[in-house]
Amino acid sequence: MMRVVLFTLCVGVAAAFWGSPDWDHLKVTWDASDCNSARGFSDMPRTEKQALLEGWTMMSDCYDTPEFAGKRYVKDDDTAVVLIYDVKGYIAGIQAGIGPQPNKFPPPTMQNHPFVEHDGKQYITAYFTDPSDICSEGRTSAMFESEGTGSDLYIQNGTRPSDSDKIPKLERNIGSTLWTKGHCFRTMGVHYWYNLRKDQSCDEFFPMFLLYNEGILDGFGWAFLTNITTSTRFEHPIRTAFGYFLDPVPDCLYAQTDGQTTLHIYMSDPYLSFC
């Protein structure tokens, strides 16, 4: 009951600011139990200047790491969230980096696409602008003001930023892809999973989901089939929750014993996702 009341109060506050579906936020970690939670729906700095003020430190500059585009920043060495800025200091992408796992996740089928090994960790990367422009041009202040967090979502699916796939921003255009519609959940949105099948192997389970709200892409997330306890930013869904998000639920997920780790990433206010 308390969770419902808190959700209603949070939505009531957010609804007063209902506006366009532009990507005017960058938040990570789902937690609808408390709208004042420091952990849940945590705001990420969208400019390099603000990141520095908040104690984020640079991992690599443009062109330092050919595997990734942009200036990469981390806070407190927690690579659950690595923020990427363009050459002009505006938000351009986000990564998660995970160390070696007891169950040897990610499987060979996921190595080099979408996971890329660097400095002993496996990274999965998304860009909010065309990765070819991040270090060469970047965005102007006017573009940042009009686009917010970004113009489009690109998922790096190879060992170079140029290997990135552009995700349909409008839900009506996703039908020509292999993304499979799941269920809608308040404060998350309508889930889509890549080529989801009931009889698939977990080695084929693409470690990402998309979130649409009112027909527009406004979030996504990582889904790792391993139990990562090194960061409080990560979420750990229980098996009984699978049916709330996936349709169908692959049989292998119920048989999987190594735990699950997710991370929701929002480009809009999650409390405006009503289903």
FENDA-V965118 format. One record per residue. N is the residue number from 1. PSI is psi in whole degrees, 0 to 359 (NA if undefined). Layout:
# FENDA-V965118
N | PSI
N | PSI
This chain:
# FENDA-V965118
1 | 317
2 | 321
3 | 320
4 | 316
5 | 315
6 | 319
7 | 316
8 | 317
9 | 317
10 | 317
11 | 322
12 | 320
13 | 315
14 | 323
15 | 335
16 | 342
17 | 22
18 | 129
19 | 218
20 | 164
21 | 18
22 | 155
23 | 85
24 | 13
25 | 168
26 | 106
27 | 151
28 | 156
29 | 116
30 | 131
31 | 96
32 | 10
33 | 339
34 | 113
35 | 351
36 | 9
37 | 135
38 | 337
39 | 312
40 | 142
41 | 47
42 | 129
43 | 132
44 | 143
45 | 131
46 | 5
47 | 150
48 | 323
49 | 315
50 | 324
51 | 316
52 | 321
53 | 329
54 | 6
55 | 14
56 | 146
57 | 148
58 | 132
59 | 319
60 | 149
61 | 173
62 | 133
63 | 359
64 | 324
65 | 104
66 | 344
67 | 336
68 | 153
69 | 150
70 | 180
71 | 121
72 | 129
73 | 146
74 | 156
75 | 128
76 | 32
77 | 20
78 | 99
79 | 11
80 | 329
81 | 115
82 | 121
83 | 142
84 | 129
85 | 152
86 | 181
87 | 339
88 | 3
89 | 15
90 | 148
91 | 136
92 | 349
93 | 182
94 | 147
95 | 162
96 | 134
97 | 129
98 | 142
99 | 181
100 | 136
101 | 146
102 | 327
103 | 12
104 | 28
105 | 141
106 | 154
107 | 164
108 | 328
109 | 342
110 | 353
111 | 133
112 | 352
113 | 103
114 | 350
115 | 140
116 | 126
117 | 135
118 | 128
119 | 42
120 | 3
121 | 159
122 | 124
123 | 140
124 | 136
125 | 138
126 | 144
127 | 146
128 | 355
129 | 169
130 | 118
131 | 338
132 | 343
133 | 349
134 | 316
135 | 345
136 | 319
137 | 314
138 | 188
139 | 148
140 | 167
141 | 325
142 | 321
143 | 319
144 | 320
145 | 321
146 | 327
147 | 336
148 | 228
149 | 329
150 | 179
151 | 328
152 | 166
153 | 127
154 | 132
155 | 122
156 | 121
157 | 42
158 | 188
159 | 5
160 | 150
161 | 331
162 | 348
163 | 17
164 | 145
165 | 133
166 | 132
167 | 137
168 | 127
169 | 333
170 | 132
171 | 328
172 | 344
173 | 3
174 | 350
175 | 337
176 | 5
177 | 182
178 | 8
179 | 134
180 | 129
181 | 130
182 | 220
183 | 161
184 | 141
185 | 131
186 | 142
187 | 7
188 | 298
189 | 189
190 | 121
191 | 144
192 | 136
193 | 147
194 | 120
195 | 46
196 | 134
197 | 146
198 | 325
199 | 16
200 | 159
201 | 148
202 | 341
203 | 345
204 | 358
205 | 107
206 | 128
207 | 47
208 | 151
209 | 156
210 | 154
211 | 124
212 | 143
213 | 125
214 | 36
215 | 6
216 | 135
217 | 121
218 | 13
219 | 172
220 | 185
221 | 168
222 | 148
223 | 103
224 | 134
225 | 63
226 | 158
227 | 102
228 | 117
229 | 12
230 | 355
231 | 138
232 | 351
233 | 332
234 | 155
235 | 157
236 | 86
237 | 148
238 | 160
239 | 323
240 | 348
241 | 350
242 | 318
243 | 347
244 | 343
245 | 328
246 | 146
247 | 105
248 | 170
249 | 118
250 | 136
251 | 328
252 | 333
253 | 321
254 | 333
255 | 345
256 | 130
257 | 4
258 | 6
259 | 172
260 | 148
261 | 129
262 | 166
263 | 119
264 | 139
265 | 124
266 | 135
267 | 355
268 | 173
269 | 117
270 | 335
271 | 357
272 | 14
273 | 102
274 | 339
275 | NA
